[in-house]
């Protein structure tokens, strides 16, 4: 699955004023990830967790704001499309 771990692929979105795109799906790239938790700590809706040394993204909760993409120090979160 190419280092992408999705808890639930359903794409329910909240109306959030800073959303990049309503169909933006953040994707975790395992290789460069430092497991620092910066993305987890800054997610405004708590859609990300660090579990068993992996970043898990709950796309039911994600609002597409892109905060996780901008905060990652090694670009281990990237923007994808549904």
C-alpha positions as CSV (number, residue, x, y, z in Angstrom):
1,X,0.0,0.0,0.0
2,X,3.0,2.3,-0.6
3,X,3.4,3.5,3.0
4,X,-0.2,5.0,3.1
5,X,-2.3,3.9,5.9
6,X,-6.0,4.9,5.9
7,X,-8.3,4.2,8.8
8,X,-11.4,4.8,6.7
9,X,-11.3,6.0,3.1
10,X,-14.8,7.6,3.3
11,X,-14.4,11.3,2.4
12,X,-16.8,13.2,4.6
13,X,-15.6,16.8,4.8
14,X,-16.3,19.6,7.2
15,X,-16.8,23.2,6.0
16,X,-13.4,24.6,7.0
17,X,-12.3,28.1,5.8
18,X,-8.7,27.1,5.2
19,X,-9.4,24.0,3.2
20,X,-7.0,23.5,0.3
21,X,-9.4,21.4,-1.7
22,X,-12.5,19.5,-0.8
23,X,-11.1,16.4,-2.5
24,X,-7.6,16.7,-1.1
25,X,-6.4,13.5,0.7
26,X,-3.2,13.8,2.8
27,X,-1.0,10.8,2.2
28,X,1.8,9.7,4.5
29,X,5.1,8.6,2.9
30,X,6.8,6.2,5.3
31,X,10.4,6.4,4.1
32,X,11.4,10.0,5.0
33,X,9.1,10.2,8.1
34,X,10.9,11.1,11.4
35,X,7.9,10.0,13.5
36,X,8.2,13.3,15.3
37,X,4.4,13.7,15.6
38,X,4.4,17.3,14.3
39,X,1.5,16.5,11.9
40,X,-0.4,14.8,14.6
41,X,0.0,17.6,17.1
42,X,-1.1,20.3,14.7
43,X,-4.1,18.6,13.0
44,X,-7.0,20.9,14.0
45,X,-9.6,18.1,13.9
46,X,-7.5,15.2,15.4
47,X,-7.6,13.2,12.2
48,X,-4.0,11.8,12.6
49,X,-2.5,9.5,15.1
50,X,1.0,8.0,15.6
51,X,0.5,4.4,16.3
52,X,3.0,1.5,16.1
53,X,5.6,3.8,14.5
54,X,3.2,4.8,11.7
55,X,1.0,7.8,11.0
56,X,-2.6,6.9,10.6
57,X,-5.0,9.3,8.9
58,X,-8.8,9.1,9.5
59,X,-10.2,10.6,6.3
60,X,-13.7,10.7,7.8
61,X,-12.4,13.4,10.1
62,X,-9.9,15.1,7.9
63,X,-11.1,18.5,6.6
64,X,-8.4,19.0,3.9
65,X,-6.8,22.0,5.5
66,X,-3.3,21.0,4.6
67,X,-1.7,21.9,8.0
68,X,0.0,18.5,8.2
69,X,1.5,19.0,4.8
70,X,2.9,22.4,5.7
71,X,4.2,21.4,9.1
72,X,6.1,18.2,8.2
73,X,9.9,19.0,8.4
74,X,10.8,16.3,5.8
75,X,7.8,16.5,3.4
76,X,6.5,13.1,4.5
77,X,2.9,14.1,4.1
78,X,1.8,15.0,0.6
79,X,-1.4,16.1,-1.1
80,X,-3.2,13.5,-3.0
81,X,-6.6,13.4,-4.8
82,X,-9.5,11.1,-4.2
